[in-house]
Amino acid sequence: MPVAQHHPPHPHYQQQPQQSIQYPTYNSRTPVSNSRPPPQSQPPPTTQPPEPEPQAPRITRADSKVDNNPRELKTVNLPRECLPRFLSIAAGNTARNRETCGLLLGKDKGHKFVVTTLLIPKQHSTSDTCTMDEEELVMQFTEERNLITLGWIHTHPTQSCFMSSVDLHTHVAFQRMLPESFAVVCAPTSTPNFGIFRLTDPPGLQTILSCNAKEAFHPHPDLPIYTDADKGHVQMKDTSLEIVDLR
């Protein structure tokens, strides 16, 4: 499905010859294991001057082959009303067992990102697919308003809340452009009914980038490929949200 520019640029989806994203049904959660060896200790980071707001927890790259230095993700503020508003917009499709997708756009405030806009692109869908149409309209919208794509959101009308192999390959295009990018999955018939996710880095980002499987559904190595972002750098806030429906 749907992403960011030099602002970062809106990514073109990998694994898709067209400018669209498919979300086939997937009946089981991607297995996650804790079998990785414990990370080697890292030297303490250089003390940074205090930020005006609390920052997200430090994300340390434990694999020395990837990066010897720890890095921080900027906090991303997500309006609390975004999820119920999106579920309300998607209710008609959900009742007909059809998926709905959207983009989470916003601004770089320097020390944090702020989601300001929920954009519903033109799309067509089935019970297990959602295809975004006329992507050039999305590009025009984001460029005219100087917005960047911070994340994306879609429904699983009858499935549980998880990232399928197709979702993982969709999201890698977002996160390789902007490390703070996140994916929201809404599962209105399941408990919990939503999740906010990102690829681990490492090993998830590198694993998906190097995956060359052709099938829509395929296994990945038994590694912690994705994790909850709402327990990390994504923070729900009581801030305003603009909703634009291009359909």
Residue pairs with C-beta under 8 A, 6 or more apart in sequence:
1 13
1 20
1 21
1 23
1 101
1 130
1 132
1 152
1 154
1 170
2 13
2 21
2 101
2 102
2 103
2 121
2 132
2 138
2 149
2 152
2 170
3 10
3 11
3 103
3 149
3 152
3 173
3 174
3 177
3 178
3 181
4 10
4 11
4 148
4 149
4 150
4 174
4 177
4 178
4 181
5 142
5 143
5 148
5 149
5 177
7 108
7 142
7 146
7 147
7 148
8 148
8 177
8 178
9 177
10 135
10 138
10 139
10 142
10 149
11 149
11 173
11 174
11 176
11 177
12 19
12 173
13 19
13 20
13 21
13 170
13 173
14 169
14 170
14 172
14 173
15 166
15 169
15 170
16 22
19 132
19 135
20 131
20 132
20 133
20 135
21 101
21 130
21 131
21 132
21 170
22 129
22 130
22 131
22 166
22 216
23 99
23 101
23 128
23 129
23 130
23 154
23 164
23 166
23 167
23 170
24 128
24 129
24 164
24 166
24 216
24 217
25 127
25 128
25 159
26 159
26 162
26 164
26 165
26 166
26 167
26 217
27 159
29 160
29 162
30 162
30 163
30 164
30 165
30 168
30 220
30 225
30 226
31 222
32 223
32 224
32 225
32 226
33 222
33 223
33 224
34 224
35 222
35 223
36 203
36 223
36 224
39 60
39 62
39 63
40 62
40 64
42 60
42 62
42 68
42 70
45 58
45 69
45 70
51 111
52 111
53 75
53 111
53 112
54 75
55 72
55 74
55 75
55 111
55 112
56 72
56 73
56 74
56 75
56 232
56 233
56 234
56 235
57 232
57 233
58 70
58 71
58 72
59 70
59 71
59 72
59 73
59 201
59 232
59 233
60 70
61 67
61 68
61 69
61 70
61 71
61 201
61 202
62 202
63 202
63 203
66 201
66 202
66 206
71 179
73 179
73 180
73 232
73 233
74 111
74 112
74 113
74 180
74 233
75 111
75 112
75 113
75 233
75 234
75 235
76 106
76 112
76 113
76 114
76 115
76 150
76 151
76 180
76 182
76 233
76 234
76 235
77 112
77 113
77 114
77 115
77 235
77 237
77 239
78 104
78 115
78 151
78 196
78 234
78 235
78 236
78 237
79 115
79 236
79 237
79 238
79 239
79 240
79 241
80 236
80 237
80 238
80 239
81 241
82 104
82 115
82 118
82 153
82 184
82 241
83 184
83 186
83 194
85 118
85 241
85 243
86 100
86 102
86 118
86 153
86 184
86 186
87 94
87 155
87 186
87 188
87 193
89 100
89 102
89 120
89 243
89 245
90 100
90 155
90 186
90 188
93 99
93 100
93 125
93 155
93 157
94 100
94 155
94 157
94 188
97 127
97 157
97 158
98 125
98 126
98 127
98 130
98 157
99 125
99 126
99 127
99 128
99 129
99 130
99 154
99 155
99 156
99 157
100 120
100 123
100 125
100 130
100 154
100 155
101 120
101 121
101 123
101 125
101 130
101 132
101 152
101 153
101 154
101 155
102 118
102 119
102 120
102 121
102 152
102 153
102 154
103 118
103 119
103 121
103 138
103 149
103 151
103 152
103 153
104 115
104 117
104 118
104 119
104 149
104 150
104 151
104 152
104 153
104 182
104 184
105 115
105 116
105 117
105 118
105 119
105 142
105 145
105 147
105 148
105 149
105 150
106 113
106 114
106 115
106 116
106 117
106 147
106 148
106 150
107 113
107 114
107 116
107 146
107 147
107 148
108 148
113 148
113 150
113 180
114 239
115 150
115 151
115 241
116 147
116 240
116 241
116 242
117 145
117 147
117 241
117 242
117 243
117 244
118 153
118 241
118 242
118 243
118 244
119 138
119 141
119 244
119 246
120 243
120 244
120 245
120 246
120 247
121 132
121 133
121 134
121 135
121 137
121 138
121 246
121 247
122 132
122 133
122 134
122 137
122 246
122 247
123 130
123 131
123 132
123 133
123 247
124 130
124 131
124 133
125 131
127 157
127 158
128 159
130 154
130 155
132 138
134 246
137 246
138 246
141 147
141 244
141 246
142 148
142 149
148 178
149 174
149 178
149 181
150 178
150 180
150 181
150 182
151 174
151 181
151 182
151 183
151 184
152 170
152 171
152 174
152 183
152 184
153 183
153 184
153 185
153 186
154 184
154 185
154 186
155 185
155 186
155 187
155 188
156 162
156 185
156 186
156 187
156 190
157 188
157 189
158 189
159 187
159 190
160 187
160 190
161 185
161 186
161 187
161 190
161 192
161 193
161 194
161 195
162 185
162 195
163 171
163 183
163 185
163 195
163 197
163 225
163 226
164 217
165 213
165 216
165 217
165 218
165 219
165 220
166 216
166 217
167 183
167 185
168 199
168 204
168 208
168 220
168 225
168 226
169 208
169 211
170 183
171 181
171 183
171 197
171 198
171 199
171 208
171 226
172 199
172 205
172 208
172 209
174 181
174 183
175 181
175 198
175 199
175 201
175 205
176 205
176 209
179 201
180 233
181 198
182 196
182 197
182 198
182 229
182 234
183 196
183 197
183 198
184 194
184 195
184 196
184 197
185 194
185 195
185 197
186 193
186 194
187 193
187 194
187 195
195 228
195 230
196 228
196 229
196 230
196 234
197 226
197 227
197 228
197 229
198 226
198 227
198 229
198 232
199 205
199 208
199 225
199 226
199 227
200 223
200 224
200 225
200 226
200 227
203 221
203 223
203 224
203 225
204 223
204 224
204 225
204 226
204 227
207 220
207 221
207 223
207 225
208 220
208 225
211 218
211 220
230 236
